[in-house]
């Protein structure tokens, strides 16, 4: 029998990741601090991964386990595009990773991920826990800084709002978590996925948003 409480404690030792759905796309954000307990292993770790032009995911939990899910999803997204001739649907990407996590439930992959993207059915964000539970969300945060991030998101986030209007809310949520959660910090990354595809915000854009 897997102790779900123990699994949750392992996953929530560090990190703040956020995913939100906007009327014209998806925003994913994360801090960059990588921790092992109270030890800061890296100050600029990558926690947002581009899977395809229309698809990306965030990771938290065990780095090795989470990166394995990234590699598997990236390979399958590329194979799907080659074989079928069109992008992998976002819900199919989420279901693939849910099946992967569920199949390893007796020796679980300690990874909690967000999968976000835009396809023919619109923008979507899915949240997956280490045992493969899958939920579609409009606004979600994971990791040890998530309670703080939710304090901002639930106050400021509104559905059917543009990426431009929601970006400051997401940045403020990540910033608040970095200030108040010891396992989140150093800097942050933000990725936007819309009809033009995937792009990461450069430092200049992040500084401009913070200044407003």
C-alpha positions in Angstrom: 0.0 0.0 0.0 1.4 3.4 -1.0 1.3 6.1 1.7 -0.2 9.0 -0.1 0.7 11.4 2.7 4.3 10.4 2.4 4.3 10.8 -1.4 2.7 14.3 -1.0 5.5 15.3 1.5 8.1 14.2 -1.0 6.6 16.2 -3.9 5.9 19.3 -1.9 9.3 19.9 -0.5 10.2 22.6 -3.0 9.1 24.5 -6.1 6.3 26.8 -7.2 4.7 26.1 -10.6 1.6 27.8 -12.1 -0.6 27.1 -15.1 -3.5 29.3 -16.2 -5.9 29.3 -19.1 -6.6 32.6 -20.9 -9.0 33.2 -23.7 -6.2 33.4 -26.2 -3.8 30.8 -24.8 -2.0 29.4 -21.8 0.6 30.7 -19.4 3.0 28.5 -17.4 5.3 29.8 -14.8 7.8 28.5 -12.2 10.6 29.6 -9.9 14.1 28.3 -10.6 15.4 27.2 -7.1 16.2 23.5 -6.9 16.4 22.1 -3.3 17.2 19.0 -1.4 15.7 19.6 2.0 17.3 22.7 3.3 20.2 22.5 0.7 19.9 24.7 -2.4 21.3 22.5 -5.1 20.9 24.9 -8.0 19.6 28.5 -8.3 18.6 28.4 -11.9 17.0 25.0 -12.5 14.7 24.5 -15.5 11.2 23.6 -14.6 9.3 24.5 -17.7 9.9 22.4 -20.8 8.7 23.0 -24.4 7.3 19.7 -25.7 6.2 21.0 -29.1 5.2 24.3 -30.7 1.8 24.1 -29.1 2.6 22.1 -25.9 4.7 22.5 -22.8 4.8 21.1 -19.2 6.1 22.1 -15.8 7.8 19.8 -13.3 8.1 19.5 -9.6 9.2 16.6 -7.3 12.1 14.4 -8.0 14.2 15.8 -10.8 15.1 12.5 -12.4 11.5 11.2 -12.3 10.1 14.4 -13.6 12.7 14.7 -16.4 11.8 11.1 -17.5 8.2 12.2 -18.0 9.4 15.1 -20.1 11.5 12.8 -22.3 8.7 10.3 -22.8 6.1 13.0 -23.7 8.5 14.8 -26.0 9.3 11.6 -27.9 5.7 10.6 -28.2 4.6 14.1 -29.4 7.3 14.0 -32.1 6.2 10.5 -33.2 2.6 11.5 -33.3 3.3 14.5 -35.5 5.5 12.3 -37.9 3.0 9.5 -38.1 -0.4 11.3 -38.0 0.7 14.6 -39.6 -0.7 16.9 -37.0 0.1 18.0 -33.4 -0.6 15.8 -30.4 -3.9 17.0 -28.8 -3.3 18.5 -25.3 -5.7 16.1 -23.6 -4.0 13.1 -25.3 -0.6 14.3 -24.0 -2.0 14.6 -20.5 -3.7 11.1 -20.7 -0.4 9.6 -21.9 1.5 10.9 -18.8 -1.4 9.9 -16.5 -1.1 6.4 -17.8 2.7 6.4 -17.3 2.3 7.6 -13.7 -0.5 5.2 -12.9 1.4 2.2 -14.4 4.3 3.0 -12.0 2.0 3.4 -8.9 3.6 0.6 -6.9 7.0 2.3 -7.2 5.7 5.8 -8.0 7.5 8.4 -10.0 7.7 11.3 -7.6 6.6 13.9 -10.0 3.8 16.4 -10.1 3.4 18.0 -13.5 1.3 20.6 -15.3 0.7 20.1 -19.0 -0.6 23.1 -21.0 -1.1 23.9 -24.6 -3.4 25.1 -27.4 -5.0 22.8 -30.0 -8.0 22.7 -32.2 -10.3 22.7 -29.2 -8.7 25.7 -27.6 -6.3 26.3 -24.6 -6.1 23.7 -21.9 -4.1 23.1 -18.7 -4.0 19.7 -16.9 -2.7 18.8 -13.5 -1.3 15.3 -12.7 -0.2 13.9 -9.3 2.4 11.2 -8.8 -0.2 8.4 -9.0 -1.7 9.5 -12.3 -4.8 11.4 -11.1 -5.7 13.8 -13.9 -7.8 17.0 -13.7 -8.3 19.8 -16.1 -7.9 23.2 -14.5 -8.4 26.8 -15.4 -6.0 28.1 -12.8 -3.7 25.8 -10.8 -0.5 25.9 -8.8 1.7 23.1 -7.5 4.7 22.7 -5.1 5.5 24.0 -1.6 4.8 27.6 -2.7 1.4 26.8 -4.1 -0.7 27.9 -1.1 0.9 31.4 -1.3 0.5 31.5 -5.1 -3.2 30.6 -4.7 -3.7 33.5 -2.4 -2.9 35.8 -5.3 -4.4 33.8 -8.1 -7.8 33.3 -6.5 -8.0 37.0 -5.8 -6.9 38.3 -9.1 -7.4 35.7 -11.8 -10.5 35.9 -14.0 -11.6 33.4 -16.7 -11.8 34.5 -20.3 -9.2 37.2 -19.9 -6.3 37.8 -22.3 -2.7 36.7 -21.8 -1.6 40.3 -21.7 -4.0 41.0 -18.7 -3.2 37.8 -16.8 0.6 37.9 -17.1 1.0 40.4 -14.3 -1.2 38.3 -12.0 0.9 35.1 -12.7 4.2 37.0 -12.1 2.9 38.5 -8.9 1.8 35.0 -7.7 5.2 33.5 -8.4 6.9 36.5 -6.8 4.8 36.2 -3.7 5.7 32.5 -3.3 9.4 33.2 -3.8 9.3 35.8 -1.0 7.5 33.6 1.5 8.5 30.0 0.7 12.1 29.1 1.5 12.1 26.3 -1.1 11.1 28.7 -3.9 13.2 31.6 -5.1 16.2 33.0 -6.9 14.4 33.8 -10.2 11.5 32.7 -12.3 10.6 31.6 -15.8 7.4 32.3 -17.7 6.2 30.6 -20.9 3.3 31.6 -23.1 1.5 29.4 -25.6 -0.9 30.9 -28.1 -1.9 30.6 -31.8 1.7 31.7 -32.7 3.2 28.8 -30.7 5.5 28.5 -27.7 7.7 31.3 -26.4 9.5 32.1 -23.1 9.6 35.6 -21.8 13.0 37.2 -21.9 14.5 39.0 -18.9 13.5 42.4 -20.3 9.8 41.4 -20.5 9.9 40.0 -17.0 11.5 43.2 -15.6 8.9 45.3 -17.3 6.0 43.3 -15.8 7.6 43.5 -12.4 8.0 47.3 -12.7 4.3 47.9 -13.3 
